[in-house]
Every structure is written in structure tokens, then in C-alpha cells.
């Protein structure tokens, strides 16, 4: 968590949105540096728990239904240049739809830092003419410069998943 927070390098006053805060493992160190954080949580019980914190604005919703332009007060069709940072531990089963949903608001975004299944990150950052290069690589590299910045082994989690994870930076 410390390595992820260092990579994000949050600064007070920045507008950061966290997708899927869960039990606030990443949320807590982020909000300590920011003072306030917007979080998007689908789980009703977790959202209620997070809502009790005055330093969080909780959006209880499926992230695929969130209007990120509205979060920054942008009028439809007139997206201002990057003033939003997005972070999160994306659910592996819907990570690609989330990444494509966020493509729609790419002009709003300064950067994004996501923990994903390592194989997904490998496809995101793949170079042309490699086995991992495909639709995901093309669509995301069209809008973002991306780096695989941190390997996260299964033993970093409790319980450990059956997959390796990685953190990607998308600028």
C-alpha cells in the first residue's frame, strides 16, 4: 500500500476519485495526504460504513454508471483539460469495461493508477508485434502513456488470490 501511495504521490487539494475503496486500505493513506477523497463503492454495506467518514464523499453506484464529467462539473460535450486523478483496485472480472468507460472522459484525466491482474496490465502496456498486443493495447495506448510500475504478489493479500497483480500508471 505504501508503494502504491508513493507512486500516486497525492497532494492536498488534488481532485482524486477512488474506485472500489472496499475496507479503505488504500483510502486511508490517500485521505491522510489529501484531506478529502471521493470514492465510488457498489457494495451497500461498505458504502454505508464509508459514509460515516466526514473526509469522504461516497458515491454508491456501479462505476460503469458514474458520470465522471458531472463529478468535475463539466458540461456535456465540453470536457476541460485534465483536472482529475483516478485510482483503484479494479475488479478483475470487469476491469476492461471500466477502462473503456473511462476512455470517454480521458480529456478530464491527469492520470490513473490501477491495480489489476498482471496479465491485464501486460496487455495494456504491450508493444506492437508481441503476443500480448491487441485491442486493449491499441485502444488504451491511443489515449494514454502507460507503465507497469509495481508487481503485487498474491501473498500481499489476505486471502491470497490465485493470480499475480500489478499496478499500472496511465498518463
C-alpha positions as CSV (number, residue, x, y, z in Angstrom):
1,X,0.0,0.0,0.0
2,X,2.8,2.4,0.8
3,X,4.5,1.7,-2.5
4,X,1.2,2.4,-4.3
5,X,0.6,5.6,-2.4
6,X,4.2,6.8,-3.2
7,X,3.6,6.0,-6.9
8,X,0.4,8.0,-6.9
9,X,2.0,10.9,-5.0
10,X,-1.2,12.5,-3.9
11,X,-1.1,16.2,-2.8
12,X,-3.5,18.2,-0.7
13,X,-6.2,19.9,-2.8
14,X,-6.0,17.5,-5.8
15,X,-9.2,16.0,-7.1
16,X,-8.8,12.3,-6.8
17,X,-11.6,9.6,-7.2
18,X,-11.0,6.1,-5.9
19,X,-12.9,3.3,-7.5
20,X,-13.8,0.4,-5.2
21,X,-12.4,1.5,-1.8
22,X,-13.7,-1.6,0.0
23,X,-12.4,-1.6,3.5
24,X,-10.3,1.6,2.9
25,X,-6.8,0.0,2.9
26,X,-5.8,2.5,0.2
27,X,-8.4,5.1,1.0
28,X,-7.0,5.9,4.5
29,X,-3.4,6.8,3.4
30,X,-4.8,8.7,0.4
31,X,-7.2,10.8,2.5
32,X,-4.4,11.5,5.1
33,X,-2.5,13.2,2.3
34,X,-5.5,14.8,0.5
35,X,-7.8,15.9,3.3
36,X,-10.8,14.7,1.3
37,X,-11.5,12.0,-1.2
38,X,-14.3,11.0,-3.5
39,X,-15.0,7.2,-3.5
40,X,-17.2,5.0,-5.7
41,X,-18.5,1.9,-3.9
42,X,-21.1,-0.5,-5.2
43,X,-21.5,-2.6,-2.1
44,X,-24.3,-1.1,0.1
45,X,-22.8,-2.1,3.4
46,X,-19.4,-0.9,2.6
47,X,-20.8,2.4,1.2
48,X,-22.8,2.9,4.5
49,X,-19.6,2.3,6.5
50,X,-17.6,4.8,4.4
51,X,-20.4,7.4,4.5
52,X,-19.8,7.7,8.3
53,X,-16.5,9.4,7.5
54,X,-16.7,13.2,7.0
55,X,-13.5,13.2,4.9
56,X,-15.1,11.1,2.2
57,X,-17.7,11.8,-0.4
58,X,-19.3,8.4,-1.2
59,X,-21.0,7.7,-4.5
60,X,-22.9,4.4,-4.1
61,X,-23.1,3.2,-7.6
62,X,-21.8,0.8,-10.3
63,X,-18.7,2.6,-11.6
64,X,-19.9,1.9,-15.2
65,X,-22.9,4.2,-14.5
66,X,-20.9,7.1,-13.0
67,X,-20.8,10.3,-15.0
68,X,-17.2,11.4,-14.3
69,X,-17.7,14.6,-16.2
70,X,-20.5,15.5,-13.8
71,X,-18.1,14.9,-10.9
72,X,-15.9,17.7,-12.1
73,X,-18.9,19.9,-13.1
74,X,-18.1,19.7,-16.8
75,X,-20.9,20.5,-19.2
76,X,-21.8,17.7,-21.7
77,X,-19.6,17.8,-24.7
78,X,-17.2,20.3,-23.2
79,X,-14.6,18.5,-21.2
80,X,-12.0,20.7,-19.6
81,X,-8.3,19.7,-19.7
82,X,-7.1,17.2,-17.1
83,X,-8.0,18.1,-13.5
84,X,-9.0,14.7,-12.3
85,X,-6.9,11.8,-10.9
86,X,-8.4,8.3,-10.7
87,X,-7.2,5.4,-8.6
88,X,-8.4,2.0,-7.6
89,X,-8.1,-1.7,-7.2
90,X,-10.3,-2.7,-10.2
91,X,-12.4,-5.9,-10.0
92,X,-10.7,-8.3,-12.4
93,X,-13.9,-9.5,-13.9
94,X,-14.9,-6.1,-15.2
95,X,-11.6,-4.2,-15.5
96,X,-11.8,-3.9,-19.3
97,X,-15.3,-2.4,-19.4
98,X,-14.2,0.1,-16.6
99,X,-11.1,1.1,-18.6
100,X,-13.2,1.6,-21.8
101,X,-15.8,3.6,-19.8
102,X,-13.1,5.9,-18.5
103,X,-11.8,6.4,-22.1
104,X,-14.9,8.6,-22.6
105,X,-13.6,11.1,-20.1
106,X,-9.9,10.9,-20.9
107,X,-9.6,14.6,-21.5
108,X,-10.6,15.2,-17.9
109,X,-7.9,12.9,-16.5
110,X,-4.4,13.9,-15.5
111,X,-3.5,10.3,-14.6
112,X,-4.9,7.0,-13.4
113,X,-3.3,4.3,-11.2
114,X,-4.9,0.9,-11.1
115,X,-4.2,-2.4,-9.5
116,X,-5.2,-5.1,-11.9
117,X,-4.5,-8.7,-12.7
118,X,-0.9,-8.8,-14.1
119,X,-2.0,-10.3,-17.4
120,X,-4.3,-7.4,-18.0
121,X,-1.5,-4.9,-17.3
122,X,0.8,-6.8,-19.6
123,X,-1.8,-6.5,-22.4
124,X,-2.3,-2.8,-21.6
125,X,1.4,-1.9,-21.9
126,X,2.2,-4.5,-24.7
127,X,4.3,-3.3,-27.7
128,X,3.2,-3.9,-31.3
129,X,4.2,-7.3,-32.8
130,X,4.1,-9.1,-29.4
131,X,1.7,-11.8,-28.3
132,X,0.1,-9.6,-25.7
133,X,-0.6,-6.7,-28.1
134,X,-4.3,-6.5,-29.1
135,X,-7.5,-4.4,-28.9
136,X,-6.9,-3.4,-25.3
137,X,-3.4,-2.2,-26.0
138,X,-4.4,-0.2,-29.1
139,X,-7.5,1.4,-27.5
140,X,-5.7,2.5,-24.3
141,X,-2.3,3.5,-25.9
142,X,-4.2,5.7,-28.3
143,X,-5.1,8.0,-25.3
144,X,-2.5,7.2,-22.6
145,X,1.1,6.7,-21.9
146,X,1.3,3.7,-19.7
147,X,3.8,2.0,-17.4
148,X,3.7,-1.2,-15.3
149,X,5.0,0.4,-12.2
150,X,4.7,-2.2,-9.4
151,X,4.3,-6.0,-9.2
152,X,2.0,-7.2,-6.4
153,X,2.3,-10.9,-5.5
154,X,-0.6,-12.9,-4.2
155,X,0.8,-13.0,-0.7
156,X,0.2,-9.3,-0.4
157,X,-3.5,-10.0,0.0
158,X,-5.5,-11.9,2.7
159,X,-6.7,-14.3,1.5
160,X,-4.2,-14.5,-1.4
161,X,-5.7,-14.7,-4.9
162,X,-4.7,-17.3,-7.4
163,X,-3.3,-14.6,-9.7
164,X,-0.5,-12.1,-9.7
165,X,-1.4,-8.4,-9.7
166,X,0.3,-5.3,-10.9
167,X,-0.1,-1.5,-10.7
168,X,-0.3,0.5,-13.9
169,X,0.1,4.2,-14.3
170,X,-1.8,5.8,-17.2
171,X,-1.0,9.4,-18.0
